[in-house]
Amino acid sequence: MQPMLLTPRSHRRARRPGARLRTLLLGACLVGLPGLTAAAVPPLLLGTAWYPEQWPEARWPKDLALMQAAHIHVVRVGEFAWSTFEPRQGVYHFGWLQRAIAEAARHHIFVVIGTPTAAPPAWLTSRYPQTLRVGPDGKRAQHGGRQQFSFSSPLYRKFCREIAARLARHFGHNPDVIGWQIDNEMGPPSFGAGTRHQFHAWLRRKYHTIAALNRHWTTAYWSETYEHFSQVPMRAQGENPGLLLDFRRFVSATWASYVRNQVRAIRRYAAPRQFITTNTTHWGDQFDQYAISRELTLASWDDYVPDGRYHWLDNAVEDDLVRGYKRRDFWVMETQPAFVDWAPVNAALPPYAMRELAWQDVGHGANAVLYWQWRSALNGQEQYNGTLLGPDGEPVPAYRVVRGIGAQFALAGAALAGTEPRSRVAMLQSYASRWAIDFQRQTVRFGVVREFTAFYKPLERFAQSVDVVSPQAPLARYRLVVAPALNVLSRAEAHHLAAYVRAGGHLVLGPRSGMKDSYDALWTERQPGPLVPLLGGHVEQYYALLKPVPLAGALGSGTASVWAETLEPRASDTRVLMRYGKSNGWLNGKPAIITRRIGKGSITYIGAWLDPPLMRTVIDALARAANVHPLIPGVARNVEVCERVGDGKRVWILINHGRRPHTVHLPAAASPMLTGGPPRRTIVLAPHEVSVLLGSHS
Ligand code: GAL
């Protein structure tokens, strides 16, 4: 294809962007990119899931021309096309995809190929039924639908390896193919005899002796003691928590090797410039996403708002979560053109919310946003899902909204090249902790994601940039680290956190933290386990609450609901920041938040689920004490501030999520990329307006 020369309109239209900015913009397009074709990939991509196998080839040019007119520069193809790629065992048809890619290239559209392994063909499942998934009830899945395969089946993996390798041999050096997606939204494990055998082997590798397993799981309880690994049941609920946690880890390791199997097949033939990702789901916790991400070059997720009710902070936290999988930029591999078809009520996102969501994704580090899907298959399970074209092949209203977003991406893309969010604040997210609390909630009202988000919202509002990372991630760059409900805390993680505090970091632990070791057994120190000596105090007792209880102290006053722990300071320099008021008799007057300075750092333990206004006061106070400042002070509550820096540039993405205009005063002059015009410090945002501003960063 013709290399696209990036001459963004933002660049041409900005009247006096200044020589420095001009150089930066040009540099961003040309620097550090290996070849001409790679240089032609726009830094910010708008895209869609396209299924050429469902349509006559004669139709493709029209589809691609309509995409091009909407500034679409990437399509994801092939992820459910196994029966078209290999209609009979060993008979491969790749010519159609080759032609589709060539046609896309003629329209300046790049391609991501999905391996089709989420949807095995009927010849495979009928000839080799042992590759089908077995449910927890022991029943084998049927053909039809998708995800009916067993993730642990060596035979299924052989087929996956073969099809992935053949695709990679064919397209691994195609200049218009920029990346690969493995499978699609992986999730359900299989419970058959083969998996069980692998689970036992996994346990044997982990524990070496059955005595060690018995000790860590305390199997003397209810006579669970095992003589052999082969006696250990395999269940995903209603079991010993040690077993349940290990089962989730085993599932994570099995999905990781499932992915690795295909990554290796692709890497053998593919050019290193082609990325490999897999698309993950909304807060997905079927497996440890950090473990899967280690196998991949790029994280991506499917950003859906199924009920159509877009709350920007609820979406922001998920962007930050996914950015934390690999601690770098990511893709939004799917999002909805207005609505989906799998919620109880599939309400449409308003057009302005589609725009806000896309820009928010970018603001939080996404370099691509793809709409699912371009056009609905005429038959099949998803006829009602939102699309960009109607069944007649002509645009539906969402097309025009997407085209508008595409025009904006084209204006601001070059400015964003080489930039990413850089936070001074992190939140720790641990799958082991999420799982452990879910196994034994103690109160149904303790939703781990809800609690995490309750901490995130005021923190994001205050700091305007938050990283969400694993407890094992490097922490040196953060002034403040907040770990809500870090229930499972290994000794190694505790050392890591203590070292962070001793080096001057400020650590805040939320309720239920440090209760269990990595085997899901209770720490004998009580909470927060191995961090008790550093905190100079511990949790005396925990309580699930029926009604809100009052609390007050140095950080303000308010109520706690859902969960409350009473704390006991032990060291003379551990201070009480808040106490419970008169309540259920157990809590009266007891400490709810304690803190201790450690050199220049500090450790704080919050024992209660705070009401939102109090949470805000507490988080603001702790952030200020940790020397965290808003990126842009004084912005209205409904205005989201995102910042991406790199290559000497600072780009602000300001999103007015509200219904009123708002004025934002920038700390330094910056050039508006979407509207053009000279650099400025004052921005007036109309309701639901997005502004992208390019400034310099030393
Ligand atoms: C996603 C899935 C797509 C499609 C879409 C419909 O979760 O990855 O294949 O089913 O939902 O909204």
Boltz pocket constraint, residues with backbone or C-beta under 6 A from the ligand:
constraints:
  - pocket:
      binder: B
      contacts: [[A, 184], [A, 185], [A, 302], [A, 334], [A, 340], [A, 341], [A, 372], [A, 382], [A, 385]]
      max_distance: 6.0
